[in-house]
């Protein structure tokens, strides 16, 4: 039974997250329906990360075991044909050893968060970025972000419903870059807690607005208390960019 590794991009706006839900549309559910249309079997598609409702991906990775072997290109094209008109694309399919696990074999995950810092309403970026009308100091945000690098207890930036066994994570990168009116937050780690990226971004926006200092961000981290978190950034600005193996 060959195992296929799939690299996938999707617009998360129409979906209630990655994970299958009984009555609501999900990315995983759409992919599993496409697999069934090709193979005739109900098969589980395992993802590298369970993105929340409204979160996008440019490089999500999944694996699925099928009971017959397709040429990888044919499998990719067949899935894409059955995925229409969903805003999901299988970019690549490849046969991998059965020891490969999309989630557990991953060594690093890369996310990007898009902020459009403008007074004007969004037109082309509606549903794909967070509009923040107040002027943000991206340099102050970047400097404060460095306080979160390394291994910490990230309870403050963890959703109350997070199911991770430990709140400790090691953050490898957290950069804030301005390009004109767009501010991009780039972050990477082996794994993240539920809502960790959006919670960090929202707190960094408070720094950019001057509501918090870098010391305030450090104090929030040290508090290990969800109530100490700033605002949580909305899901539409978040993208899973890449998963390393």
N, C-alpha and C positions, 0 to 999 in steps of 0.2 A: 504494500500500500504506500505509494509515494507521498511524501510530504512537500507541500508547496509553500514557499515563502513569498508573500505578497507585499509590495510597497504601494501604498495607497494615499491619494489625496482626496479631500472632501471639504465641502462647504457645510459647516455644522448647523447653519441656521434652521433648516427644516426638521432637524432631528432632536430627540430628547436624549442626546448623548450617544456614546459608543454602544453601551451595553443593551442587549435585548430587553425589551419591556413588553408586557403582555398585550397591551392595547395601543401603545404609542410607537411612532416610527423611530427607529434607531439605525445607526450605521451598520452595526453588527447584523441586525436583522435583515437589512437590505442585501448585504453580502451573502448571508446564508441562503436567502431566497435565490440569489443568482447562482450559487453553487448547486442548489437543488435543481434548478432549471437545466443545468448542464449535466449533472450526474444522476439525477433521479433519487438522490438520497438526502436525508436530513443530516447534515454534518455541521459540526461546530467550528466556527472561525475564531481563533484565539488571537487577541490583539496585544500589542506591546504596552498599551496604556488605555485606560478607560476615560477618554475625554468627556467632559461634562456637556450638558445641553448648550448648544450655540457655539461651542469651541470648534475650531477648524484644524485641518491637518494638511501639510504638504509632504510629509514623509512618515506617516503611520506605517507600522509593520505588523503583519499578521501571518499566522500559519494555519494550514488546513490539510488534513489527511483525506485523500480520495481513494476510491477502490479501483480506479483505472488510471492509466497513465496517459496524459495529454502532452504534446509538445508544449513547452512553457509559453511560447508566443501565442499558440492557439488557445491555451487556457486563459491567458490574459485577455485576449480579444473576445473570447466567448463570454467571460464574466462581464466585460464592459458592455457588450451588446445587451445582456440581460439586466444590467444596472440602469439602463436608460429608462425614464428621464431623470433619475436621481442625480444630484450633483456629487457623484462619487466616481473616481477614476482609478483603476488598477494600473499603475505606471509600469510595474514590472512583476513578473512571476518567474520563479526559479525553483528547481527541485533541490532540496537540501537534505542532509542526513536526518534520521528520525530522532537524533539527540538535540536538534535545534528546537528551541522554544522561543516564540516571539517575545514573551514577557520575561522569562527567567534567564534567558541567555544574554539579555541586553546588558551592556556595560556602561552606557551613558545615554541620556535623553536630552535633546536640545529643544528649547521653546523660545518663541519670540512673541512679544506683546507690542501691539501698535497703538499709539496714542496720537490723535490729530489735535494739535494745540491751536485751536482757532475759534474765533467768535462766531464765524459763519456756520450755518448748518451744513452737515455732510450731504453730498450728492452721490458720487461714485463709491464712497467708502461706507455707506450706510450698512450696518450689519457686519462690517469687517474691520472696524476700528472703534476706539473709544474717543469721542469728542470731549475734550476738556477745554472750556472757554477761558479759564483764568490762566494768565501767563505763568509758565513753569520754568524754573531754573534747572535745566538738565544737568549742568555741572554739579550743582549741589546734590541732585538726585544720585548721580554716579558716585560722588564721594561718599555719600551715606550708604549706598548699596554695598560698598566694600566691607562695611561692618558685619555684613551677613555671611561673608565667605567663610568656608571651613566647616568643621563639624560642630553642630549645635543642636540643642533641644528646640525644635521649631513649633512647640505647642501653640504659641501666640498666633502663628500663621497657618494653623491647621483647622480645617472644618470640624465642627463638633461631631459630625457623623463619620469622620474618617475612620477606616477600619484597619489602618496600619498597626502592626504590633508595637512599634516604637516611634516616638516623635523625633528621634534623632536622625538627622540626615546630614550629608556632607555636600555643601554647595560649592561647585568648582568655578562657576562664572556667574556674574551678575553685572552686566554693563548697561549703561544708559547713554544713548547716542541721539543727538539731534541732527536732523537734516531738513532745514527749512522749517515748516510748520509741523513736521512729523517727528515724534520722539519714539524710539524703539528701545525696548528693554529686552536684552538677550541673556538667557540663562541656561545653564547646563548642570546636570548632576546625574549620578547613577539612577536615582529615583526621587520622586517628589511626593509629599503628602497631598491629600485631597485639598484642593483650593490653595495650596501653598503659593504658587506663582501669582495668582490673582490677588492674594492677600498681601504679598510683598509689593506688588505693583501699586496697589491702592495706598499703602503706607508711604511708598516713595513719592507718590503724587502729593501727599500732604507735606512732604519735605520740599518738593518743588514749588508748592504754593506759599511756603514760609510758615505754615501752621506748625510743623515739626522741624527740629534740628536733627543732625546726625546722632547727637546724644539721646534725643527722644526715641529714635529708632532703636538704638542699642538698649535703652531701658525697656522698650516694648519686648524685644527679644528675650532679655533677661527675666522679664516678668513670668514667662512661661504660662501665660493666661490668655485665653482667646479674647477676653474682654479688653485686653490692652492693645489689640490690633486696630489699625486705622480702618478706612473703608476697604471693601473688597471690590476690585475692579470688575466690570461686567465681562461676561464670557466672550462677547463678539470680537474682542481685540486679540484673543489668544490663539496661537498656532503651534501645533506640534510639528517641528521642522524636520527632525531627523532622529533616528535611533541607531546607536553604534553597537556593533557586536564583535 
